[in-house]
Amino acid sequence: MAAKRLQIPPHKCVYIGDLVEDIQSAVRAGAISIGITWDSSLCKQPEAELARGVCKNWDEVLKAIESTVSSNRS
């Protein structure tokens, strides 16, 4: 809904979440999913494979976003 309101294609949006449902929602919306986990529990979920990456802190999230942006420019 946010992408639509901002008139941005969903595939150019990044969705960051700490729940399996966040990853699933991002994938269903066509957005790039990045998971963040505070206790590594998200890493153990099969849905984690749907995310561009699962990060353990905000620095890793920023690196994942930077990597996504640079790979989309190529």
N, C-alpha and C positions, 0 to 999 in steps of 0.2 A: 504494500500500500504506500509506503514511504517513497519507493522508487517511482511509482506512478505519479504521486503528487509532485515530486521534484522533476518529473519528466526525464528520468535517467533509466536506461535499460538495466534490468535486474542483473545481468551478467557483469555489469560494471560496478556493482555494489558489493561491499564486504559486510558480512554479518558475523559478529563475534558473540559467542555464547558459551556458557559453562554447563549446559545440559544437553542430553541426547536430543531432546525435542528442539533445541535451538539449531542443531546441525540439520535435523530433518526438515525444519521449517525453511532454512536457507536453501537447501537443495531443492525443495518443492517450489520455492519462489524463483529459482534460477540464479540465485546470488552465490558469491564465493563465500564459503563457510570456513571460519577459523574458530577452533575450539580453544577454550582456556580451562585449565584444571588446576585446582589448588592442592589436591591430594592424590593426583594421578589416577583417580578412579575413572575418569572419562576415557583415558587411554585404553582401558580394558574392555570398553564397549565396542561391539562390531561396527556400530555407526560411526565411530571415530575415523574409519577409513574413508568415509564420504567427505570429510573435511579436508581442506587444503593443508592443514596442519593442526596439531593439538599442542598448545603452548603451556608452559608452566609458570610464566610470569609476563608482565606487560612488555618487557624488553623483547622477549621472543615473539610476542604479538606484532610489535612494530617491525621486526625483521621479516616476519611472514608477510606482512602487508607490503613492505618494500620489495620483497622477492616477487610477489604477485604482480605488483605494478610494473616492475622491470620486465617480467616475462610476458606481460600483455602488450608491451611496447614493441616486442620483437616481431 
